[in-house]
Amino acid sequence: GIDAISAEILRIATLLADGLESIGFEVPTPRPIRSGIVGARVADGRELLRLHGVLEKEGIVCAPREGMLRFSPHFYNDEEEVARVIEVLSAVDGVSR
């Protein structure tokens, strides 16, 4: 039902926010997470577009928005997909966060 879906979205969004913070990104999303939108601040526009391109090449969907990578996990996303986002971003050389 809707309550289970909502809880799962918030759980996955929280895992993503925690993971992004663990690799040095600023995540200005208020805590506790109350929606399925997670932003990760990036130092400048060129870096934002570069990281977005890397993620897109790896099949990871996000959007460059207002100086952040904007992720919108949903109930069908899982821990492995969150780990993949963190893995890909961790592997990018010279990331300016």
PAVO-398404 format. One record per residue (C-alpha): residue number from 1; residue in one letter; x, z, y. Coordinates in nm, 2 decimals. Each point is the difference from the previous one (the first is absolute). Example, Ala and Ser with C-alpha at 12.3 -4.5 7.8 and 13.67 -1.06 7.14 Angstrom:
BEGIN
SITE semar bakol      X      Z      Y
SITE     1     A   1.23   0.78  -0.45
SITE     2     S   0.14  -0.07   0.34
***
This chain:
BEGIN
SITE semar bakol      X      Z      Y
SITE     1     G   0.00   0.00   0.00
SITE     2     I   0.09   0.00   0.37
SITE     3     D   0.14   0.35   0.00
SITE     4     A   0.24  -0.09  -0.29
SITE     5     I   0.11  -0.32   0.17
SITE     6     S   0.06   0.18   0.33
SITE     7     A   0.21   0.27  -0.16
SITE     8     E   0.21  -0.26  -0.18
SITE     9     I   0.06  -0.20   0.32
SITE    10     L   0.12   0.31   0.18
SITE    11     R   0.22   0.10  -0.30
SITE    12     I   0.17  -0.33  -0.01
SITE    13     A   0.03  -0.02   0.38
SITE    14     T   0.16   0.35   0.00
SITE    15     L   0.25  -0.11  -0.27
SITE    16     L   0.09  -0.30   0.21
SITE    17     A   0.05   0.19   0.32
SITE    18     D   0.21   0.26  -0.18
SITE    19     G   0.21  -0.27  -0.16
SITE    20     L   0.06  -0.18   0.33
SITE    21     E   0.10   0.32   0.16
SITE    22     S   0.24   0.08  -0.28
SITE    23     I   0.20  -0.32   0.07
SITE    24     G   0.01   0.06   0.38
SITE    25     F  -0.30  -0.16   0.15
SITE    26     E  -0.20   0.17   0.26
SITE    27     V  -0.36   0.01  -0.12
SITE    28     P  -0.22   0.09   0.30
SITE    29     T  -0.31   0.01  -0.21
SITE    30     P  -0.16   0.35   0.06
SITE    31     R   0.00   0.25  -0.29
SITE    32     P  -0.19   0.06  -0.21
SITE    33     I  -0.06  -0.37  -0.05
SITE    34     R  -0.36  -0.09   0.06
SITE    35     S   0.00  -0.37  -0.05
SITE    36     G   0.16  -0.27  -0.20
SITE    37     I   0.21  -0.13   0.28
SITE    38     V   0.37   0.10   0.02
SITE    39     G   0.24  -0.11   0.26
SITE    40     A   0.38   0.01  -0.01
SITE    41     R   0.18  -0.03   0.33
SITE    42     V   0.28  -0.26   0.02
SITE    43     A   0.26   0.01   0.28
SITE    44     D  -0.06  -0.35   0.15
SITE    45     G  -0.20  -0.31  -0.03
SITE    46     R   0.26  -0.21  -0.17
SITE    47     E   0.06   0.27  -0.26
SITE    48     L  -0.38   0.03  -0.05
SITE    49     L  -0.03  -0.37  -0.08
SITE    50     R   0.30   0.00  -0.22
SITE    51     L  -0.13   0.29  -0.21
SITE    52     H  -0.35  -0.15  -0.01
SITE    53     G   0.16  -0.32  -0.13
SITE    54     V   0.19   0.18  -0.27
SITE    55     L  -0.31   0.18  -0.12
SITE    56     E  -0.21  -0.32   0.01
SITE    57     K   0.27  -0.18  -0.21
SITE    58     E  -0.03   0.29  -0.25
SITE    59     G  -0.38  -0.04  -0.02
SITE    60     I  -0.07   0.32   0.19
SITE    61     V  -0.28  -0.04   0.25
SITE    62     C   0.02   0.17   0.34
SITE    63     A  -0.03  -0.10   0.36
SITE    64     P   0.24   0.03   0.30
SITE    65     R  -0.21   0.19   0.26
SITE    66     E   0.11   0.16   0.33
SITE    67     G   0.36   0.08  -0.11
SITE    68     M  -0.10   0.11  -0.35
SITE    69     L  -0.04  -0.13  -0.35
SITE    70     R  -0.37   0.06  -0.07
SITE    71     F  -0.10   0.07  -0.36
SITE    72     S  -0.36   0.03  -0.11
SITE    73     P   0.00   0.13  -0.36
SITE    74     H  -0.33   0.01  -0.18
SITE    75     F  -0.13   0.17  -0.32
SITE    76     Y   0.13  -0.27  -0.22
SITE    77     N   0.36   0.05   0.11
SITE    78     D   0.21   0.24  -0.21
SITE    79     E   0.32   0.21   0.00
SITE    80     E   0.21  -0.29  -0.14
SITE    81     E  -0.10  -0.22   0.30
SITE    82     V   0.09   0.27   0.24
SITE    83     A   0.33   0.05  -0.17
SITE    84     R   0.06  -0.37   0.02
SITE    85     V  -0.05   0.00   0.38
SITE    86     I   0.25   0.29   0.03
SITE    87     E   0.25  -0.17  -0.23
SITE    88     V  -0.01  -0.33   0.19
SITE    89     L   0.03   0.16   0.34
SITE    90     S   0.28   0.23  -0.13
SITE    91     A   0.20  -0.31  -0.11
SITE    92     V  -0.01  -0.17   0.34
SITE    93     D   0.35   0.01   0.16
SITE    94     G   0.04   0.11   0.36
SITE    95     V  -0.36   0.12   0.05
SITE    96     S  -0.05   0.14   0.35
SITE    97     R  -0.28   0.25  -0.03
***
